[in-house]
Amino acid sequence: MPHGQSVGRIIYGRGVTFPRPTASTGPLAGHVRKGRTYRSPLAATGALHVGDWVRDDVPDLLWPVLTLAELGTQGAAGFLRWQEDVQADLRGKAEPRFLADCLDGRLTSLDKLVAQIPGAKTAVKKRANERGLLPDSVARALASYPERPASWLVASDMTPSAQAEIDLVARALLELLKDGHREAVIKCLRIWSSAQAGTLSAGPELIELLKPYPNDPDTRSQADSAIRASWGAHKAAVSQGDPTHFDASIRWAKVFWGVNSMTTRCVRRRETYDSGRNPQRSADASPTATGGSRDDTAPIGTPGDELRQLAMDLVSSYVEALETSPARLYDQEPQEVHSGLVTRAGREVIAALGSRDLWCMEHGAHVVRVLVEVRVYLEWMARQEPSIYRAFQEYGAGKAKLYARLMDELPDEARQPDFEGAIAELERLSHNHDVLDHRVVDTRDSFAEGKSIRTMAEECDLLDFYRHSYYMASGVAHSEWWSVETHAMERCLNILHRGHLIPSLSLNGGENLALARSWVDQLYALIRVSLRVLGTATDAVTEAFSWLEEERAPNAEAATTASSANG
């Protein structure tokens, strides 16, 4: 269908209108095209919202999540009995629907219950203890979080996390993520509470599945799927009726993930092989770009070796500053984008400094381009709405989906042994769903709705920086003729050949130390910009880069002494 022509529609299901696909050929056939953006018919309805229940809801459901981690999924029976007991204790003091909604396992729901029925505290705690739903380990883990909803549920005051509590929370989350049945049981608490209150509204198919659940192994898997599927629909319906319904839950989720960032440190894959590694933060736990801690005694040879070590140390200290500063794990996209782009630039500089042949504009133009692009991206995004960071990630995920489909077009005879693995990896990086194709593919020239990097630079007052640094490097990278002529060609000295240009067989010598040093300077400037934009804790930055100030101090003192001697 020609671009701009009206889009037909296909009616599918009850109340859902699917746009007719307008891309009939190419890797994105079957998608709905609008300009240079491609959406699956499902995504093009605008009705699909991909939520993150672990981020948004699990903190609010922390009590049953922890309890089931200690008691096993069979412990869910205790919650059923607890719901029944509390509803009986409070019958007549509130509407049945309100009671059912407040006993769905959420901590914020318990606060809503107590706000209307102050005496409900006694019933909730008494029945929970009778059913063994608050073992000491769970109570201690709950008490380790400040500002938690229903803080009255456990008697102890907020206490700092010990390793046992950290391990319990980590194990509970891991089991929940790995076990679809555990997830369904947690999500079924709301359904069970409504059923016991007589307020459940559901289709006959779901009712039949719920009757023996979770004790019937023949229907358990089907029931799990139905329960998980109904979760998002119910939450969307509640949010549509009351947009503020989950505000308290979201506030608590931000606190929960923020506390986790301060009490535990990041763990890398390579560290999991070290069974003696403590997952709590420690002074010697900061990662480095070279794979170990910074070694001040490592021998440094030539100035080039010194520059490469300096670049490694700068990247290591950047990562250390981020990982020892409180992180926003609820809305983590800004830090992910910043740390990813800065580290990518740092790795480029470190790799280039390892080969002196690259220390020239002919072979090192890509380094300049990366440093300038990342600087412009970060400065420009800092002036936009925070959602721009997610847009940046989703633009890249869409490109991964496109690349996977392009690779899949190749005939079988052209595929190498690892070809299928490469396609699978690109599909993983698209972060698309196996069944629900929701990933949008945007083929415009940038994540900023096609806006050029020059325009971004102009909008964030970096146009001069862009013009003076990026233009020439871009010309080299794009093989503009002036660059090809000066770097790859030479004059024929045969007078009979009229001085024509011929390919040069001599490589550029590289080893331009001043250029290499400028890369490190720009890397450090980029790091400081990122830390400023992210608002990284000052004490974390100071501590991470203290070695740099210590190295500068002797040089400054020596310069002052020399100046006095000459004076």
C-alpha positions as CSV (number, residue, x, y, z in Angstrom):
1,M,0.0,0.0,0.0
2,P,1.5,3.4,-0.9
3,H,2.7,5.5,1.9
4,G,0.1,8.0,3.2
5,Q,-2.9,5.9,2.0
6,S,-5.6,5.3,4.7
7,V,-5.1,2.2,6.7
8,G,-7.8,-0.4,6.7
9,R,-8.8,-2.2,9.9
10,I,-9.5,-5.7,10.9
11,I,-11.9,-6.4,13.8
12,Y,-10.5,-9.1,16.0
13,G,-11.9,-10.4,19.3
14,R,-14.3,-8.5,21.4
15,G,-13.8,-4.7,21.4
16,V,-10.3,-4.8,19.9
17,T,-9.6,-3.2,16.5
18,F,-6.4,-4.3,14.8
19,P,-5.0,-2.1,12.0
20,R,-4.4,-3.8,8.7
21,P,-0.6,-4.4,8.0
22,T,0.7,-2.0,5.4
23,A,4.2,-3.5,5.0
24,S,3.9,-6.4,2.6
25,T,7.5,-7.1,1.7
26,G,10.9,-7.1,3.3
27,P,12.0,-8.2,6.7
28,L,9.2,-6.3,8.4
29,A,6.3,-7.6,6.3
30,G,3.1,-7.9,8.3
31,H,3.8,-4.7,10.2
32,V,1.9,-1.4,10.2
33,R,4.1,1.3,8.8
34,K,3.8,4.9,9.7
35,G,6.5,7.0,8.2
36,R,9.7,5.1,9.0
37,T,8.3,3.4,12.1
38,Y,7.0,-0.2,12.0
39,R,4.7,-1.7,14.6
40,S,3.1,-5.1,14.8
41,P,-0.7,-5.0,14.4
42,L,-1.0,-5.7,18.2
43,A,1.3,-2.9,19.1
44,A,-0.4,-0.5,16.6
45,T,-3.7,-0.8,18.5
46,G,-2.3,1.3,21.2
47,A,-4.0,-0.9,23.7
48,L,-1.0,-3.0,24.6
49,H,1.0,-2.0,27.7
50,V,4.0,-4.0,28.8
51,G,4.3,-3.8,32.5
52,D,7.0,-4.9,35.0
53,W,5.3,-6.6,37.9
54,V,8.6,-7.5,39.6
55,R,9.6,-3.8,39.7
56,D,6.2,-2.4,40.5
57,D,4.3,-5.0,42.5
58,V,6.7,-7.5,44.1
59,P,7.9,-5.0,46.8
60,D,4.3,-4.5,47.8
61,L,3.8,-8.3,47.9
62,L,7.0,-8.8,49.9
63,W,5.4,-10.5,52.8
64,P,3.8,-13.4,50.9
65,V,6.9,-13.6,48.6
66,L,9.2,-14.0,51.6
67,T,6.9,-16.4,53.5
68,L,6.5,-18.7,50.5
69,A,10.2,-18.7,50.1
70,E,10.5,-20.1,53.7
71,L,7.5,-22.4,53.7
72,G,7.3,-23.4,50.0
73,T,4.3,-22.9,47.7
74,Q,2.2,-25.1,50.0
75,G,2.4,-22.3,52.5
76,A,-0.2,-20.5,50.3
77,A,-2.9,-22.6,52.2
78,G,-2.0,-20.6,55.3
79,F,-2.8,-17.3,53.5
80,L,-6.1,-18.7,52.3
81,R,-7.0,-19.5,55.9
82,W,-5.7,-16.2,57.1
83,Q,-7.9,-14.4,54.6
84,E,-10.9,-16.4,55.7
85,D,-10.2,-15.7,59.4
86,V,-9.7,-12.0,59.1
87,Q,-12.7,-11.6,56.9
88,A,-14.8,-13.3,59.6
89,D,-13.3,-11.2,62.3
90,L,-14.1,-8.0,60.5
91,R,-17.4,-8.9,59.0
92,G,-19.9,-6.1,59.2
93,K,-17.2,-3.4,59.8
94,A,-16.7,-2.7,56.0
95,E,-18.1,-3.7,52.7
96,P,-17.1,-7.3,51.6
97,R,-15.5,-6.0,48.4
98,F,-13.3,-3.6,50.4
99,L,-12.3,-6.3,52.9
100,A,-11.4,-8.7,50.0
101,D,-9.4,-6.0,48.2
102,C,-7.4,-5.2,51.4
103,L,-6.4,-8.8,52.0
104,D,-4.8,-9.4,48.6
105,G,-1.3,-9.8,50.1
106,R,-0.2,-6.2,49.5
107,L,1.4,-4.3,52.3
108,T,-0.2,-1.1,51.1
109,S,-3.6,-2.8,51.1
110,L,-3.2,-3.6,54.8
111,D,-2.6,0.1,55.5
112,K,-5.8,1.0,53.6
113,L,-7.6,-1.6,55.8
114,V,-6.3,-0.2,59.0
115,A,-7.0,3.4,58.0
116,Q,-10.7,2.5,57.8
117,I,-10.8,-0.1,60.6
118,P,-8.0,0.7,63.2
119,G,-8.8,-2.4,65.1
120,A,-7.9,-4.5,62.1
121,K,-4.3,-4.5,63.2
122,T,-5.0,-7.0,65.9
123,A,-6.9,-9.4,63.7
124,V,-4.4,-9.3,60.9
125,K,-1.4,-9.9,63.2
126,K,-3.1,-12.5,65.4
127,R,-4.3,-14.6,62.5
128,A,-1.0,-14.3,60.7
129,N,0.9,-15.6,63.7
130,E,-1.7,-18.4,64.2
131,R,-1.1,-19.6,60.7
132,G,2.7,-19.3,61.0
133,L,2.9,-16.6,58.2
134,L,5.4,-14.4,60.1
135,P,8.4,-16.6,60.9
136,D,11.3,-14.8,62.6
137,S,13.3,-14.8,59.4
138,V,10.5,-13.1,57.5
139,A,9.9,-10.6,60.3
140,R,13.6,-9.6,60.4
141,A,13.8,-9.2,56.6
142,L,10.7,-7.0,56.6
143,A,12.1,-5.0,59.5
144,S,15.3,-4.3,57.5
145,Y,13.5,-1.9,55.2
146,P,12.6,1.7,56.2
147,E,9.4,3.5,55.2
148,R,7.7,0.1,54.5
149,P,3.9,0.0,54.4
150,A,2.2,-1.8,57.2
151,S,5.2,-1.4,59.4
152,W,3.0,-2.4,62.3
153,L,2.9,-6.0,60.9
154,V,6.2,-6.9,62.6
155,A,7.0,-5.8,66.2
156,S,10.6,-5.0,65.7
157,D,11.9,-1.6,64.7
158,M,13.8,-1.0,61.5
159,T,17.2,-2.7,61.7
160,P,20.0,-2.7,59.2
161,S,20.1,-5.7,56.9
162,A,22.3,-8.6,58.1
163,Q,23.6,-11.2,55.6
164,A,20.8,-13.6,56.5
165,E,18.1,-11.1,55.6
166,I,19.8,-10.2,52.4
167,D,20.2,-13.8,51.4
168,L,16.5,-14.5,52.1
169,V,15.2,-11.6,50.0
170,A,17.6,-12.5,47.2
171,R,16.6,-16.2,47.3
172,A,12.9,-15.3,47.4
173,L,13.2,-13.0,44.4
174,L,15.2,-15.6,42.4
175,E,12.7,-18.4,43.1
176,L,9.9,-16.1,42.1
177,L,11.5,-15.3,38.8
178,K,12.3,-18.9,38.0
179,D,9.1,-20.5,39.1
180,G,6.0,-19.6,37.1
181,H,3.8,-21.6,39.6
182,R,5.1,-19.5,42.5
183,E,4.3,-16.4,40.6
184,A,0.8,-17.6,39.9
185,V,0.2,-18.5,43.5
186,I,1.2,-15.0,44.6
187,K,-1.0,-13.4,42.0
188,C,-3.9,-15.7,43.0
189,L,-4.1,-14.2,46.5
190,R,-6.3,-11.4,45.2
191,I,-8.6,-13.9,43.5
192,W,-8.8,-16.2,46.5
193,S,-9.7,-13.2,48.8
194,S,-12.5,-12.1,46.4
195,A,-13.8,-15.6,46.1
196,Q,-14.0,-16.0,49.9
197,A,-15.8,-12.7,50.2
198,G,-18.2,-13.6,47.4
199,T,-17.2,-10.7,45.2
200,L,-15.2,-12.5,42.5
201,S,-16.3,-11.8,38.9
202,A,-14.8,-14.2,36.4
203,G,-15.7,-16.4,33.5
204,P,-16.9,-20.0,34.0
205,E,-13.6,-21.4,32.5
206,L,-11.5,-19.6,35.1
207,I,-13.9,-20.6,37.9
208,E,-13.6,-24.3,37.0
209,L,-9.8,-24.1,36.9
210,L,-9.7,-22.4,40.3
211,K,-11.9,-24.9,42.1
212,P,-9.1,-27.5,42.6
213,Y,-6.2,-25.1,42.3
214,P,-3.4,-25.6,43.1
215,N,-3.9,-29.2,44.2
216,D,-4.8,-30.7,40.8
217,P,-1.6,-31.5,38.9
218,D,-3.6,-32.1,35.7
219,T,-5.0,-28.5,35.5
220,R,-2.3,-26.6,37.5
221,S,-0.3,-25.5,34.5
222,Q,-3.4,-24.2,32.7
223,A,-4.6,-22.5,35.8
224,D,-1.2,-20.9,36.4
225,S,-1.3,-19.4,32.9
226,A,-4.9,-18.1,33.3
227,I,-4.1,-16.5,36.6
228,R,-1.0,-14.8,35.3
229,A,-2.9,-13.6,32.2
230,S,-5.7,-12.1,34.3
231,W,-3.3,-10.2,36.6
232,G,-2.4,-7.5,34.1
233,A,-6.0,-7.1,32.9
234,H,-7.3,-6.6,36.4
235,K,-4.6,-4.1,37.3
236,A,-5.3,-2.1,34.1
237,A,-9.0,-2.1,34.9
238,V,-8.3,-0.9,38.5
239,S,-5.9,1.8,37.2
240,Q,-8.4,3.0,34.7
241,G,-11.1,3.4,37.3
242,D,-8.7,5.1,39.8
243,P,-5.4,6.3,38.4
244,T,-4.0,6.9,41.9
245,H,-4.9,3.4,43.2
246,F,-1.3,2.1,43.1
247,D,0.5,5.4,43.9
248,A,1.5,4.2,47.4
249,S,2.7,0.9,46.0
250,I,4.9,2.7,43.5
251,R,6.4,5.0,46.2
252,W,7.2,1.9,48.3
253,A,8.7,0.1,45.3
254,K,11.1,3.0,44.7
255,V,12.2,2.9,48.4
256,F,12.6,-0.9,48.3
257,W,14.9,-0.9,45.2
258,G,16.7,2.1,46.5
259,V,17.5,0.4,49.8
260,N,18.8,-2.7,47.9
261,S,21.2,-0.5,46.0
262,M,22.7,0.8,49.2
263,T,22.9,-2.4,51.1
264,T,24.2,-4.7,48.4
265,R,26.6,-4.2,45.6
266,C,26.6,-5.2,41.9
267,V,27.8,-8.7,41.2
268,R,29.4,-9.6,37.8
269,R,29.2,-13.0,36.1
270,R,32.9,-13.6,36.6
271,E,32.5,-13.1,40.4
272,T,30.0,-15.9,40.7
273,Y,32.8,-18.4,40.2
274,D,34.3,-17.1,43.5
275,S,32.2,-18.8,46.1
276,G,33.9,-16.8,48.9
277,R,32.8,-13.4,47.5
278,N,30.5,-11.5,49.9
279,P,27.7,-9.8,48.0
280,Q,27.6,-6.9,50.5
281,R,29.5,-3.7,49.6
282,S,33.1,-3.6,50.7
283,A,35.9,-1.2,50.3
284,D,37.8,-3.6,48.1
285,A,34.9,-4.6,45.9
286,S,35.1,-1.9,43.3
287,P,35.5,-3.4,39.8
288,T,38.1,-2.2,37.3
289,A,38.4,-2.2,33.6
290,T,41.3,-4.6,33.7
291,G,39.6,-7.3,35.8
292,G,41.1,-6.5,39.2
293,S,41.7,-3.8,41.7
294,R,43.9,-0.8,40.8
295,D,47.6,-1.7,41.3
296,D,49.7,1.4,42.1
297,T,52.8,-0.8,42.1
298,A,52.4,-2.0,38.5
299,P,55.4,-1.1,36.4
300,I,54.7,1.7,33.8
301,G,57.0,1.9,30.8
302,T,56.5,4.3,28.0
303,P,54.2,7.3,28.1
304,G,51.7,5.3,26.0
305,D,51.6,2.6,28.6
306,E,51.0,5.2,31.2
307,L,48.1,6.7,29.2
308,R,46.5,3.3,28.8
309,Q,46.7,2.6,32.5
310,L,45.3,6.0,33.2
311,A,42.3,5.4,30.9
312,M,41.7,2.0,32.6
313,D,41.8,3.7,36.0
314,L,39.4,6.5,35.0
315,V,36.9,3.9,33.8
316,S,37.3,1.8,36.9
317,S,36.8,4.8,39.2
318,Y,33.7,5.9,37.2
319,V,32.2,2.5,37.7
320,E,33.2,2.5,41.4
321,A,31.6,5.9,41.9
322,L,28.3,4.7,40.4
323,E,28.3,1.4,42.3
324,T,29.1,3.0,45.7
325,S,26.5,5.7,45.3
326,P,22.8,5.0,45.9
327,A,21.3,3.9,42.6
328,R,17.8,4.4,41.2
329,L,16.9,0.8,40.6
330,Y,13.2,1.5,40.1
331,D,13.8,3.8,37.1
332,Q,17.3,2.6,36.2
333,E,17.3,3.7,32.5
334,P,19.3,7.0,33.0
335,Q,22.1,5.2,34.8
336,E,22.1,2.2,32.5
337,V,22.4,4.5,29.4
338,H,25.0,6.7,30.9
339,S,27.2,3.9,32.3
340,G,26.8,1.9,29.1
341,L,27.8,4.8,26.8
342,V,30.6,6.1,28.9
343,T,32.0,2.6,29.4
344,R,31.7,1.9,25.7
345,A,33.7,5.1,24.9
346,G,36.3,4.1,27.6
347,R,36.7,0.6,26.1
348,E,37.3,2.2,22.7
349,V,40.0,4.5,24.1
350,I,41.7,1.7,26.1
351,A,41.7,-0.6,23.1
352,A,43.1,2.1,20.8
353,L,45.8,3.0,23.3
354,G,47.0,-0.6,23.2
355,S,48.0,-0.2,19.5
356,R,50.3,2.7,18.6
357,D,49.4,2.4,14.9
358,L,46.0,3.8,15.8
359,W,47.4,7.0,17.3
360,C,46.7,9.1,14.2
361,M,43.7,10.6,12.5
362,E,43.6,8.0,9.7
363,H,43.2,5.0,12.0
364,G,41.9,6.7,15.1
365,A,39.1,8.8,13.7
366,H,36.5,6.3,15.1
367,V,37.7,7.1,18.7
368,V,37.1,10.8,18.2
369,R,33.7,10.1,16.8
370,V,32.7,7.9,19.7
371,L,33.8,10.4,22.3
372,V,32.0,13.3,20.6
373,E,28.8,11.3,19.9
374,V,28.6,10.1,23.5
375,R,29.2,13.6,24.9
376,V,26.5,15.1,22.7
377,Y,24.1,12.3,23.5
378,L,24.4,12.6,27.2
379,E,24.3,16.4,27.3
380,W,21.3,16.5,25.0
381,M,19.4,13.8,26.8
382,A,20.0,15.6,30.1
383,R,17.8,18.4,28.7
384,Q,14.9,16.2,27.7
385,E,12.2,14.4,29.7
386,P,13.6,11.3,31.6
387,S,11.6,9.1,29.3
388,I,14.2,9.8,26.6
389,Y,16.6,7.2,28.1
390,R,14.0,4.5,27.7
391,A,13.4,5.8,24.1
392,F,17.1,5.4,23.5
393,Q,17.1,1.8,24.7
394,E,13.9,0.9,22.8
395,Y,15.3,2.4,19.6
396,G,18.3,0.1,19.9
397,A,16.1,-2.9,20.7
398,G,14.0,-2.2,17.6
399,K,17.2,-2.2,15.5
400,A,18.1,-5.6,17.0
401,K,14.8,-7.0,15.9
402,L,15.3,-5.6,12.4
403,Y,18.9,-7.0,12.2
404,A,17.6,-10.4,13.3
405,R,15.0,-10.5,10.5
406,L,17.5,-9.3,8.0
407,M,19.9,-12.1,8.9
408,D,17.1,-14.6,8.7
409,E,16.6,-13.7,5.1
410,L,19.9,-15.3,4.0
411,P,19.6,-18.7,2.3
412,D,20.7,-21.8,4.1
413,E,23.9,-22.3,2.0
414,A,25.1,-18.9,3.2
415,R,24.7,-19.6,6.9
416,Q,27.8,-20.4,9.0
417,P,27.7,-22.9,12.0
418,D,27.0,-20.1,14.6
419,F,24.5,-18.3,12.4
420,E,21.4,-19.5,14.3
421,G,23.0,-18.5,17.6
422,A,23.7,-15.0,16.3
423,I,20.0,-14.6,15.3
424,A,18.9,-15.8,18.7
425,E,21.2,-13.3,20.4
426,L,19.8,-10.5,18.3
427,E,16.3,-11.6,19.1
428,R,17.2,-11.6,22.8
429,L,18.6,-8.1,22.5
430,S,15.4,-6.9,20.9
431,H,13.7,-7.6,24.3
432,N,10.6,-8.7,22.4
433,H,8.1,-11.2,23.7
434,D,8.1,-14.7,22.2
435,V,4.3,-14.6,21.5
436,L,3.3,-11.0,21.7
437,D,5.3,-9.1,19.1
438,H,5.3,-5.6,20.7
439,R,8.7,-4.3,19.7
440,V,8.5,-1.2,17.5
441,V,11.1,-0.8,14.8
442,D,12.1,2.8,14.1
443,T,14.3,3.2,11.0
444,R,14.8,6.9,11.3
445,D,18.3,8.1,11.6
446,S,18.4,8.5,15.4
447,F,16.6,7.6,18.6
448,A,15.5,11.3,18.8
449,E,12.8,10.9,16.2
450,G,15.4,11.1,13.4
451,K,17.1,14.3,14.7
452,S,20.8,14.5,13.6
453,I,23.6,14.6,16.0
454,R,24.5,18.0,14.7
455,T,21.1,19.3,15.7
456,M,21.4,17.7,19.1
457,A,24.8,19.4,19.6
458,E,23.3,22.7,18.6
459,E,20.4,22.3,21.1
460,C,22.7,21.5,24.0
461,D,25.3,24.3,23.2
462,L,27.9,21.9,21.9
463,L,27.9,23.0,18.3
464,D,31.5,24.4,18.4
465,F,32.7,21.2,20.1
466,Y,31.0,19.2,17.4
467,R,32.3,21.2,14.5
468,H,35.9,21.4,15.7
469,S,36.1,17.7,16.8
470,Y,33.5,15.6,14.8
471,Y,33.6,17.1,11.3
472,M,37.1,16.0,10.4
473,A,36.9,12.7,12.2
474,S,33.6,12.0,10.4
475,G,35.2,12.8,7.0
476,V,37.9,10.3,7.7
477,A,35.5,7.6,8.8
478,H,33.3,8.2,5.8
479,S,36.2,8.1,3.4
480,E,35.8,11.6,2.0
481,W,38.2,12.1,-0.8
482,W,40.4,14.6,0.9
483,S,41.0,12.0,3.6
484,V,41.6,9.2,1.1
485,E,44.0,11.4,-0.8
486,T,46.1,12.4,2.2
487,H,46.2,9.0,3.9
488,A,46.0,6.3,1.3
489,M,47.4,7.9,-1.9
490,E,50.7,9.3,-3.1
491,R,52.0,11.1,-6.2
492,C,53.6,8.9,-8.8
493,L,57.1,10.3,-9.3
494,N,57.4,9.0,-12.9
495,I,57.5,12.2,-15.0
496,L,55.9,10.3,-17.8
497,H,52.8,9.6,-15.8
498,R,51.9,13.3,-15.3
499,G,52.0,13.1,-11.5
500,H,48.8,11.0,-11.1
501,L,47.8,9.6,-7.7
502,I,48.5,6.0,-6.9
503,P,47.8,3.9,-3.8
504,S,50.3,4.3,-1.0
505,L,51.9,1.1,0.3
506,S,53.3,2.8,3.4
507,L,51.1,2.8,6.6
508,N,50.7,5.9,8.7
509,G,53.2,5.6,11.5
510,G,50.7,6.6,14.2
511,E,52.2,7.2,17.6
512,N,50.9,10.7,17.9
513,L,51.2,11.0,21.6
514,A,49.4,14.4,21.8
515,L,46.4,12.9,20.0
516,A,46.3,9.9,22.3
517,R,46.5,12.1,25.3
518,S,43.6,14.2,24.0
519,W,41.5,11.0,23.9
520,V,42.1,10.4,27.6
521,D,41.4,14.0,28.4
522,Q,38.1,13.8,26.6
523,L,37.3,10.5,28.3
524,Y,37.8,12.1,31.7
525,A,35.6,15.1,30.7
526,L,32.9,12.7,29.5
527,I,33.1,10.8,32.9
528,R,32.7,14.0,34.9
529,V,29.7,15.1,32.7
530,S,28.0,11.8,33.3
531,L,28.5,11.8,37.0
532,R,27.2,15.4,37.2
533,V,24.1,14.7,35.1
534,L,23.3,11.5,37.2
535,G,23.8,13.4,40.4
536,T,26.2,10.8,41.7
537,A,26.9,11.2,45.5
538,T,29.8,13.6,46.0
539,D,31.5,11.5,48.6
540,A,31.4,8.5,46.3
541,V,32.9,10.5,43.4
542,T,35.6,12.0,45.7
543,E,36.5,8.6,47.1
544,A,36.6,6.9,43.7
545,F,38.9,9.5,42.2
546,S,41.0,10.2,45.3
547,W,44.0,8.5,43.6
548,L,43.9,11.1,40.8
549,E,44.1,14.0,43.2
550,E,46.9,12.3,45.1
551,E,48.9,11.9,41.8
552,R,48.3,15.5,40.9
553,A,49.5,16.9,44.2
554,P,53.2,15.9,43.9
555,N,53.2,17.3,40.3
556,A,51.8,20.6,41.5
557,E,54.2,20.7,44.4
558,A,57.1,20.0,42.1
559,A,56.0,22.8,39.7
560,T,55.7,25.3,42.5
561,T,59.2,24.4,43.7
562,A,60.6,24.8,40.2
563,S,58.9,28.1,39.8
564,S,60.3,29.4,43.1
565,A,63.8,28.3,42.1
566,N,63.5,30.1,38.8
567,G,62.0,33.2,40.4
